[in-house]
Amino acid sequence: MRSEAEGRVRQLRALIEQANHAYYVLDAPTIPDAEYDRLFWELQALEAEYPDLASADSPTRRVGGRPLAAFAPVRHRVPMLSIRTETDTTEAGAIAFDARVRKELGLSELDPPVEYAAELKFDGLAMSLRYERGILVQAATRGDGETGEDVTQNIRTVHAIPLRLNTDAPPEVLEVRGEVYMRRDDFERYNAKQRALGKATLVNPRNGAAGSIRQLDPAIAAQRPLSFYCYGIGETVGWDLPATHGAVLDALAGLGLPVSAERVAGPGSATLLAFHRAIEARRDSLPFDIDGVVYKVNRLDLQRELGFVAREPRWAVAHKYPAQEELTTVEAIEVQVGRTGAITPVARLKPVFVGGVTVTNATLHNEDEVRRKDVRVGDTVIVRRAGDVIPEVVAVVLERRPMRDLVTPLNDVFELPKSCPECGAPVVRIEGEAIARCTNGLSCPAQRKQAIIHFAGRRAMDIEGLGDKLVEQLVDKGLVATPADLYGLAAEPVAALERMAEKSAANLIAAIAASRGRDLNRFIFALGIRNVGEQTAKDLARHFGRLDAVMAADEAALLEVPDVGPVVAESILAFFAELHNRAVIERLRAAGAWQDGEARLAGTGHLAGKTFVLTGTLPSLSRDRAKALIEAAGGKVAGSVSKKTDFVVAGADPGSKLAKAGELGITTLDEGQLLALLQQ
Ligand code: D41
């Protein structure tokens, strides 16, 4: 009995670790969650029944043990050095590093380029993992580099970290160094869950990772979704050291350790520069935060030759990108009125350089967010600006809240105004909606300005040179009240505006004139109908062909358009029901602002009335081509599967749409079957 159990336990551990590796390291799950749970429960039951079969490397040990009173100190047998930060954040950083390395190696211009490795600089918590004879025996934080803290219990809860190395001949000792971090999607999901439960949220992924590892209660750490990437090694005994850094990482990956694929090796500073550029361009689309890239001399013998100064190796450097989060103070909290009347609280900030620009305003999203984050005037806050996203206040640094607010806690607490700050009309917040709105529509000058700014936008009528500041003046001076007024604008009064002159006024008038005759889809988008974005505008233009047909459509006719549902249809009907809007459109028609196209109404062709949904990659047809063929035959293509769907066309790697089709009993087609149907 016992020997049978022993065999099964070994088998279960292997199966579970294999599944863990596939899921957490390779990002390619091999077994369904339910199956994983069954294996896990079976293993737990066997270990409970035969306590002598329990072992430190069992996956059941990942769920967190007893809370600790304090972490025990761990002396690193090979110190964890720090990494020098290249001060020059421009591209010159890579060139300066290469020049230093060459000088220290005594190389001249005639010598060949040094080979480098470049990798990401993960923004988390540095760790040292100690494997003895292939088993994870200890995990320690970096601490001061000499002595860290024993966080083994918490690290066992990180599923990306193998508890046992994947090899039959494990080294006596292998210390792996890397960074524990939290993926952005895991961070968002965790916070959403906490918010729903009314519990504390994490400030950012880095704090999430560091804070979780430093939790004394491993059961709490176990609930935090953490990940890990290796970037080096510490002490090794009985391990065949590869010749290069790149080969070390490859070897670690071979042992089942998570190693990022985002790394390169190659000659000279050109390799480093190219990597720096390529990653900077993709920084915001990576699934986790990085604060830079790291350059390392690839050959370990050269690393040894270069050595280190003051705990920093001469053979490595961190080249950072502009920080995406900074501290500053809130000088005021005001509200902004958007195009659709949405009232958005905005923090006016002491100017701060973040994400590559100087930021003076940050959105607070809505009333509930201000309350939840408890942002008050005078507070020190963390501001985040990533990519082209609007800067936002991430959190308040409560330790720095001015004393008066601690004594009188309600000082400067934000309250949403009851009336619109621009026009004085009542502000209402419909139940169940996060956003409060000014009820005055286009009679509100703020909404009018935003409507005109949107109308002129690059993706709408694309009127060059008509920016926010100019629109503001045009509306304030009474020169323009609606988009239609733009087409009657004379050069003279425009030239008299601030920061304008004869030439710039003439250019503006010319740009307005040049926007006449835009395609219908752009014009529909430019109208700024609520819930009608660029894609819906295109769908409407393609379906109806002429604006009059869109305006005349009733709900049933609108619902014929692919991806138009009841909410969008309602917004469109409400917009055209507004007499004011109709009057503006008539004047825009007279100005020749747009050009009607050809209607491609569903209703003709042998697939008339049939709705298709595409999912996955088809072997030969592109998505656009498949859509065009279906529409040419009179069918419609929608984005999501519903009871209205007639066919789901599925290619490789289909999404949840295929499963939904199965649930609803909808016919699925492959590419061949679709083509046959089109030919009929
Ligand atoms: O991704 C990182 N955060 C990272 C950190 C990395 N990719 N490489 C690193 N390399 C080193 C040396 C060169 C000293 C082995 C590091 C760190 N150090 C490091 N992280 C925290 C302190 C030092």
Residues whose N, C-alpha, C, O or C-beta is under 5 A from the ligand:
A	BS01	D41	L81 S82 I83 E119 L120 K121 F122 A126 E179 Y231 G232 V294 A316
